[in-house]
Structures are given as structure tokens and as C-alpha cells.
Amino acid sequence: MTAIRIGSLMRRDALIASSYRMVFVLDIFFGVVELAFYYFISATFAHVSPGDLGEAPSYFAFAIVGVLLGAVLNATSSTVGSRVRDEQLTGTLEILAASPLNSFELCVGLVSFPFLFALVRLGIYTIFALTVLGLELPSADWPGFLLVLLATGAAIAPIGILAGAAALVVKRGHVVASTGVYLMTFLAGMAFPISVLPGWIRWISDLIPLRYAFDGARAALFTGGGWGMDVVVLSAIAAALWPSALVAFSWALTFAKRKAALADY
């Protein structure tokens, strides 16, 4: 029954999104432009030691992992808060809250379609980088890379659920959550190695889940191994965060119902 309810919500989101076809095209287009942007930066700084880039053969290869995971991170972190806010603005949140969906089904349902669409975009970007931009990944462990992506989505989704809870209580709270995710990507090595960070701040990177996402993805793509422990850490983070995130969202939803604030904006 839970799978059917989540599937129905995901199908609803897919139908809504497909009615705005230009959004799909522009989303993929800007992702391709971003890849080209990093490609030309890499051409400018061609002589960089692979040891400084997590064994990546070039800066472009290093940066593309950040771009690919960025799609997944956005889908599983800021999306839930934004979606809750959109549901408030369109007046459909009250309908969802009155439906048989529980908090878990609602959260997973809201994030499912964006996450699947992010994986599709990721596939398109990877093919473009391999065929057009000349990216070479001879040692890539693709099943390992997929496992890292799934573990990353599971570990980061609770942050998105907390952003959704914030949107229910504080209205614009998801903006603060999005800012926090942006800062985490900065410190976790999305666009540059954390080794270039000052020593007094570098230790924070070890506390950020995204650090293990980037490390695991790069290990899977560039060396074909060494990603297992990152998946274990991400899975442990997911197991620790999901219960508290669901409790927070359930409390926020109950709070908004009692205050008759589900449609406030």
C-alpha cells in the first residue's frame, strides 16, 4: 500500500512536470553548459597533479563528479522544502495532508520524481562528457558509482525533509536550508580539493556527509575501488538521520494543521 501511494504521488509530479516540457530542455541545457564551463577551466589549468585531485586525470574529471552529484544533492536536499512551499502556494498541501498519506509516504513521494529525474540528467551529462568532451574513465566501477549515488541520496534526503519541516513552520525556512547545503558543498570538495582549504577549517569537512559522497564517487570513477567505506558511512548517516527527520516533519505537519496554516504563505 505504501508503494502504491508513493507511486501515485510520483506519477502526479511526473504529469505536472511533463506539461512544462521547456523546463526539461532548459534544465538539461544548463547542465551541459556547466560541464562545458568546467571543461574550459580545465583546459586553462592543464598541468595539475592527479594526486592533488583524488587521482582524477584532470581538473575537468574532478569537477564533473561535483556536477553529477550536484544534481542528486539538489533533488534530495532543497527539493522537499521547495516542493512543500509550492504545495502551499498552489493550495494543494491541504489536500495532501487530508489524504491517507503518512509523513513517510509524503516525504518519499515528494522527493521520488525529482530524484529519478536527477538520475536521468546524470546519465545524459555523463554520456555528453564521454562522447563530446572526451572524458576518459577506463578504470570506472559503474555499479560502485551507482551505489554511491543511492547512498548519497539516502543520506542527504533527511536534510531535505528537515527543510520541508522548516517550510511548514517558518514558511521561508527552506531558503536557510538551501544555504546550508550550498555551504556544505563548498567545504566538502565539490569544485576543488579540500586540501587547499585552511587547516583551521579543513577538519569540518570530515563532519560533512557530502565529503564521503564526493570521495566515494571519485574513487569509483577514477580508481575503480576504495568506495566501499564511503558507502558504509553514508548508509550509517542515513540510518541515523531518517528517524529524527521524519519525526520533525510529522511534528511540523501536525503543528501547521493545528494552526490552520497549511495554506499560509
Secondary structure, DSSP 8 states (H G I E B T S, - for coil): -HHHHHHHHHHHHHHHHHT-HHHHHHHHHHHHHHHHHHHHHHHHT----GGGGTT-SSHHHHHHHHHHHHHHHHHHTHHHHHHHHHHHHHT-HHHHHHSS--HHHHHHHHHHHHHHHHHHHHHHHHHHHHHTS----TT--HHHHHHHHHHHHHHHHHHHHHHHHHHHHHSSHHHHHHHHHHHHHHHHTSSS-GGGS-HHHHGGGGG-HHHHHHHHHHHHHHTS-S-HHHHHHHHHHHHHHHHHHHHHHHHHHHHHHHTT-TT--
